[in-house]
Amino acid sequence: MGPEFAAAATALYVLGTPVLSVIAQALWLHTGAALGFSLALLALTRTDEPPWRVGVMVGLGVGMAVACRPIDVVLAAGFAGALWLARPRALGWMAAAAALPVLLLVAYQWEVFGSPLASGYGAEASEGWTTPVPLGVLGLLFSPGRGLLLHAPVLLVAVAALLRPGRGSSPRWFLPLGLSLVTFLCVMGHWHSWWGGSSAGNRMLSEGLPILGVALACGLREAWQRRSLRAPVVAFAAISVFTSAGLTFGIREPLWVQVMSVGGEDNPRPWDPGTHPLVARYRLLSSRSP
């Protein structure tokens, strides 16, 4: 994909997505999951490594992610499919390595909660899936308070790359990763609190960001070859960076409840335009002007 596009994608991935505003600001379980999937993606791109090493790296990364957030088994299935397409002889090594951190989690839950399948969420883990999927999906992508593509529109470039597996700069193994992302989006959209409570932007999809980050590098290369797309890409990048910076450095009182808690924990309003960080900042400045 070229070092220049890799560098640009890395900068935008860090500065223009919830990597900066969510993952980097607190030790969420999303943080460990994103780290694990990043390790797995690194292994998938190592075409010169022996199958056993690739399988172990992917397995440890995926296992770490699932141990941090068991719901990430949805994304883990995409990594298994990607490895099957890229390095099929590594699948056995992946399964063995992934089992290690997962078995540690199972043993812990059995000891602490009395069941290998129990968790600290209690009944909420089985009864919390109440939001209509279309409503939750739209909210996760486009709501003013939590919309990933509204806060980080540069990720549309990554989505375009995922839709072209095996063409241009996009490898074939983007197909299972893309399908797992769509499935994960639908699953998290079904959660009763799809907006994720109090957080600086979209945290419920944050462990999928490593996949989008790699796809962003491929998409930037393809988009930049077409002059008509350069201006929109630059505009999307600027909006993404400004929004991420606002969420990371500019959310203090009196904007905290409005933006971080999308209007308040007791009455969240993620579809209220005023919960968007840039809109909230503009309204605050306007109210203070003479």
Number of C-alpha atoms within 10 A of each C-alpha: 14 9 9 12 18 18 12 14 25 16 14 22 26 18 21 27 31 29 23 18 24 23 24 13 14 11 10 13 14 22 21 20 27 24 18 26 29 23 20 29 22 16 21 20 13 12 11 7 12 12 21 16 15 26 29 22 24 32 32 25 30 35 31 28 32 25 25 21 16 17 14 22 17 19 25 24 16 21 28 23 20 23 25 15 16 16 18 14 16 22 22 15 19 27 18 14 21 25 18 15 20 20 14 12 21 16 16 16 17 15 11 12 14 12 13 15 12 16 19 10 9 10 10 12 12 8 10 13 17 13 16 13 18 12 13 24 22 16 21 28 20 18 23 26 30 30 22 27 20 21 30 26 24 29 27 19 23 21 17 18 29 29 16 17 18 14 11 13 17 23 19 16 22 24 20 22 25 25 18 22 22 14 15 21 21 19 17 22 27 20 21 16 16 25 27 20 17 18 20 27 31 27 26 23 20 20 27 23 22 22 23 26 24 23 26 29 27 25 29 25 21 19 17 15 10 9 9 10 13 14 11 14 19 13 12 21 22 17 19 26 23 17 25 27 20 17 25 20 10 15 19 13 9 11 19 20 17 24 31 24 24 31 21 16 13 7 9 19 20 25 17 14 15 21 27 27 31 22 15 18 19 12 12 13 10 10 9 7 6 4
